[in-house]
Amino acid sequence: PASLSFSLTGSMTTARTAPASARLPDGKVLVVGGWDQKWTPLASVEIYDPSTGRFSLAAPMTSARASPYAVTLANGKVLVAGGKDASNSDLLSAEVYDPATGTFTATGSMGWAHSDGAALLLDTGEVLVAGGSQTYFYWTAEKFNPDADGGRGAFATHATFGSADAGLGVLPNGRVLVAGGDAVMWWTAAAFVFDPASGALAPTGSMAVARGDPGVASLGDGKVLVAGGWDNYSFPGAELYDPGAGSFSPTQNLHVARNSMAAVRLLDGRVLLAGGWEGFAYSSAADVYTPPPEPKRVFVSSQVYTGNLGGLLGADATCQALATSAGLPGVYLAWLSTSTTSPAQRFVRSQTPYVLVDGTVVVVEACGAATHQTRAGA
């Protein structure tokens, strides 16, 4: 259908393959590192503004990194870890980007050198770093605790895990989809569900196409987009994983066939897929995936919260934890404001209704963002 598609957006300032990306609290997207045209790892950083569809340069990282990991923490900062250096060796080091200052600072190093894997934020506020390659495979997962070591942050080995070059996506129940990858010298279509609490890995439905290094993003309806990848050639095919059915279904292809791209969900529910490797060339291309429209869910907690909630980020984290514990898919924000930020600025104007969890419609599209957002604050 027309509502489910990829569309081209502005190109990056630098062609790069194997960058990492993370969404910032203001809705913009941080894109870090990667390889340049001369196979040199990059320290350069770009920021994508979805309101203009353009990329702009930002302050560089402290270290050049190709195939690093990047995850937005609960406090709004971004962890950037691992990757490869100029000698093609995997890195132990990690750093944290502070959007308030626009700078990077060093944090605790990983226990194992990782690159080419995947990382994501868990419901606990920790970051799972999993898979990747050093000699060829890495089967180790680590957790990053941002509050450890006096708030500096630290890693700890967690579990045996997955395969090199698999894609990871968070599911509504807090578990993790592990899709494809390089399994014993060959690409696989197999997929698994990983339980971060127990470390257990259980098989689920396979993809239609074997692939490594895909772009992966969790969608607002709880499904997971797996796009592009590599099976000895870059290809554009994309699939959607439905955790309720435990199966994949095809969706529209990328405009440009590629793998090793940065993928991140935007505040409005779309997904940015930027850069990558086009078979035999580095890519500056960027696609934006528009999923089919879903109603936006609204709930009211049974508990009353007062006092210091840790700012908007803390309140949002509490709201998200309540939604996750209730099995509600998607991203939830608290209906709160500050002296400088109103709900009308924090919530996305939607073409679909806002509904309670039982399906009761509480607001439909209205004329004017302020009226629309006020009605949506049930």
ZAMARGU-4260 file (C-alpha; in steps of 0.2 Angstrom, whole numbers, plus 5000, padded with zeros to 4 digits):
<rodrens>
0) 5000/5000/5000 | 5005/5018/4997 | 5006/5021/5016 | 5020/5008/5018 | 5036/5014/5008
5) 5054/5020/5007 | 5057/5037/5001 | 5074/5045/4997 | 5080/5059/5009 | 5095/5071/5009
10) 5112/5063/5007 | 5126/5063/5020 | 5140/5075/5019 | 5152/5061/5018 | 5150/5044/5010
15) 5153/5031/5023 | 5149/5012/5026 | 5147/5004/5042 | 5142/5019/5053 | 5132/5019/5068
20) 5117/5030/5073 | 5106/5035/5087 | 5091/5046/5090 | 5094/5061/5101 | 5081/5068/5113
25) 5076/5082/5101 | 5072/5070/5087 | 5087/5072/5077 | 5099/5058/5073 | 5117/5056/5077
30) 5127/5046/5064 | 5145/5042/5069 | 5161/5034/5061 | 5162/5021/5047 | 5174/5018/5033
35) 5178/5031/5020 | 5182/5029/5002 | 5200/5025/5006 | 5195/5011/5019 | 5200/5023/5033
40) 5190/5023/5049 | 5181/5040/5052 | 5180/5050/5068 | 5168/5062/5059 | 5150/5064/5065
45) 5134/5070/5056 | 5117/5075/5063 | 5102/5072/5053 | 5087/5084/5055 | 5071/5075/5049
50) 5062/5092/5048 | 5073/5097/5034 | 5079/5080/5028 | 5097/5087/5029 | 5113/5081/5037
55) 5126/5093/5045 | 5143/5090/5052 | 5146/5090/5071 | 5161/5088/5083 | 5171/5072/5080
60) 5173/5058/5091 | 5189/5056/5102 | 5193/5040/5091 | 5190/5035/5073 | 5179/5020/5073
65) 5172/5010/5059 | 5157/4998/5062 | 5155/5004/5080 | 5139/5003/5091 | 5129/5018/5096
70) 5114/5018/5108 | 5104/5032/5116 | 5105/5030/5135 | 5090/5034/5147 | 5098/5051/5151
75) 5098/5056/5133 | 5117/5054/5131 | 5123/5042/5118 | 5135/5027/5121 | 5147/5024/5106
80) 5158/5008/5108 | 5170/4997/5099 | 5172/4997/5081 | 5188/4995/5070 | 5204/5005/5069
85) 5215/5009/5055 | 5224/4992/5056 | 5207/4984/5055 | 5208/4978/5073 | 5193/4978/5085
90) 5192/4992/5098 | 5189/4990/5117 | 5187/5008/5120 | 5170/5017/5122 | 5164/5035/5123
95) 5149/5045/5127 | 5141/5059/5117 | 5132/5073/5127 | 5120/5082/5116 | 5119/5097/5128
100) 5138/5101/5125 | 5140/5092/5108 | 5156/5084/5114 | 5162/5066/5117 | 5171/5060/5133
105) 5179/5043/5137 | 5169/5030/5147 | 5174/5012/5153 | 5181/5000/5140 | 5173/4984/5135
110) 5179/4967/5141 | 5180/4960/5123 | 5184/4970/5108 | 5168/4971/5097 | 5163/4977/5080
115) 5151/4973/5066 | 5138/4967/5079 | 5123/4976/5086 | 5118/4985/5102 | 5102/4991/5110
120) 5095/4999/5126 | 5086/4986/5138 | 5071/4990/5149 | 5084/4990/5164 | 5093/5006/5157
125) 5108/4995/5153 | 5115/4993/5135 | 5116/4975/5127 | 5131/4974/5115 | 5131/4957/5106
130) 5139/4948/5092 | 5152/4955/5080 | 5168/4949/5074 | 5187/4950/5079 | 5195/4936/5070
135) 5179/4930/5062 | 5165/4927/5074 | 5161/4934/5091 | 5149/4924/5102 | 5150/4935/5117
140) 5137/4948/5124 | 5141/4962/5136 | 5130/4974/5146 | 5135/4992/5149 | 5129/5000/5165
145) 5129/5019/5164 | 5128/5021/5183 | 5143/5010/5187 | 5160/5016/5192 | 5153/5032/5200
150) 5143/5036/5185 | 5157/5035/5173 | 5149/5018/5166 | 5156/5001/5165 | 5154/4985/5155
155) 5152/4967/5161 | 5152/4951/5151 | 5134/4944/5150 | 5131/4928/5140 | 5135/4918/5125
160) 5126/4925/5110 | 5121/4924/5092 | 5132/4926/5077 | 5143/4939/5068 | 5134/4952/5058
165) 5116/4948/5065 | 5103/4962/5066 | 5095/4965/5083 | 5078/4973/5087 | 5070/4976/5104
170) 5053/4967/5106 | 5038/4974/5116 | 5041/4961/5130 | 5059/4967/5132 | 5067/4952/5123
175) 5078/4954/5108 | 5075/4948/5090 | 5092/4941/5082 | 5090/4941/5063 | 5101/4933/5051
180) 5120/4935/5052 | 5136/4925/5048 | 5133/4907/5055 | 5149/4896/5053 | 5155/4904/5037
185) 5139/4906/5028 | 5124/4919/5029 | 5108/4913/5037 | 5090/4917/5036 | 5087/4910/5054
190) 5081/4921/5068 | 5080/4919/5087 | 5073/4928/5102 | 5085/4932/5116 | 5080/4934/5134
195) 5092/4947/5142 | 5086/4941/5159 | 5090/4923/5158 | 5103/4923/5143 | 5092/4910/5134
200) 5091/4910/5115 | 5075/4902/5107 | 5072/4900/5088 | 5058/4909/5080 | 5052/4910/5062
205) 5065/4912/5048 | 5067/4926/5036 | 5063/4923/5017 | 5081/4928/5013 | 5097/4924/5021
210) 5106/4940/5025 | 5120/4948/5036 | 5123/4966/5041 | 5105/4972/5038 | 5098/4988/5044
215) 5086/4984/5059 | 5074/4995/5068 | 5059/4992/5080 | 5043/5000/5075 | 5029/5008/5085
220) 5017/4994/5083 | 5030/4981/5090 | 5035/4974/5074 | 5053/4974/5068 | 5060/4981/5051
225) 5074/4971/5044 | 5081/4979/5028 | 5094/4976/5015 | 5110/4966/5020 | 5123/4955/5012
230) 5123/4937/5004 | 5139/4939/4994 | 5130/4954/4986 | 5121/4969/4993 | 5103/4968/4990
235) 5087/4979/4994 | 5075/4967/5000 | 5066/4971/5017 | 5055/4961/5029 | 5044/4964/5044
240) 5045/4953/5059 | 5028/4951/5069 | 5032/4945/5087 | 5014/4940/5089 | 5014/4928/5075
245) 5033/4924/5076 | 5035/4926/5058 | 5042/4937/5044 | 5033/4945/5029 | 5039/4955/5015
250) 5038/4974/5013 | 5044/4987/5001 | 5063/4986/4995 | 5076/5000/4998 | 5079/5012/4984
255) 5097/5008/4984 | 5103/4990/4988 | 5116/4990/5002 | 5121/4983/5019 | 5131/4989/5034
260) 5119/5005/5035 | 5114/5015/5050 | 5096/5012/5055 | 5086/5022/5068 | 5067/5025/5071
265) 5062/5044/5071 | 5051/5052/5084 | 5036/5052/5071 | 5038/5033/5069 | 5047/5033/5052
270) 5064/5024/5051 | 5080/5032/5044 | 5092/5020/5035 | 5108/5030/5030 | 5125/5025/5022
275) 5131/5008/5020 | 5140/4998/5007 | 5133/4996/4989 | 5141/4980/4984 | 5157/4988/4978
280) 5156/5006/4983 | 5153/5017/4999 | 5136/5025/5000 | 5130/5042/5005 | 5112/5037/5001
285) 5098/5038/5014 | 5081/5030/5014 | 5066/5034/5026 | 5054/5020/5029 | 5036/5025/5032
290) 5026/5011/5041 | 5008/5009/5039 | 4998/5021/5051 | 4994/5014/5068 | 4983/5022/5082
295) 4993/5031/5095 | 4990/5023/5112 | 4986/5033/5128 | 4986/5026/5146 | 4984/5033/5163
300) 4994/5025/5177 | 4985/5019/5192 | 4999/5026/5203 | 5000/5045/5206 | 5018/5051/5204
305) 5024/5067/5214 | 5041/5075/5217 | 5057/5074/5207 | 5054/5062/5193 | 5072/5065/5186
310) 5066/5078/5173 | 5057/5074/5157 | 5069/5060/5153 | 5066/5052/5170 | 5047/5054/5168
315) 5048/5047/5151 | 5058/5032/5157 | 5045/5029/5171 | 5031/5030/5158 | 5040/5018/5146
320) 5043/5005/5160 | 5025/5005/5165 | 5020/5002/5146 | 5033/4988/5144 | 5027/4980/5160
325) 5010/4980/5154 | 5015/4972/5137 | 5011/4988/5127 | 5022/4990/5111 | 5030/5006/5106
330) 5038/5021/5113 | 5028/5031/5127 | 5031/5048/5134 | 5025/5057/5149 | 5012/5071/5146
335) 5022/5084/5155 | 5030/5101/5151 | 5044/5112/5158 | 5047/5130/5158 | 5055/5129/5140
340) 5046/5113/5133 | 5027/5110/5131 | 5019/5094/5126 | 5014/5101/5109 | 5033/5101/5106
345) 5036/5084/5113 | 5022/5074/5104 | 5020/5071/5086 | 5005/5077/5076 | 4997/5061/5070
350) 4985/5057/5056 | 4978/5043/5066 | 4968/5044/5081 | 4974/5043/5099 | 4966/5028/5108
355) 4965/5020/5125 | 4972/5003/5127 | 4955/4996/5126 | 4953/5004/5109 | 4942/5019/5114
360) 4946/5034/5104 | 4950/5049/5114 | 4956/5061/5100 | 4955/5062/5081 | 4965/5074/5070
365) 4961/5092/5074 | 4965/5108/5066 | 4980/5116/5075 | 4994/5107/5084 | 4990/5115/5101
370) 4972/5109/5101 | 4977/5092/5094 | 4990/5089/5107 | 4979/5096/5122 | 4965/5084/5117
375) 4978/5070/5116 | 4983/5072/5134 | 4970/5061/5142
</rodrens>
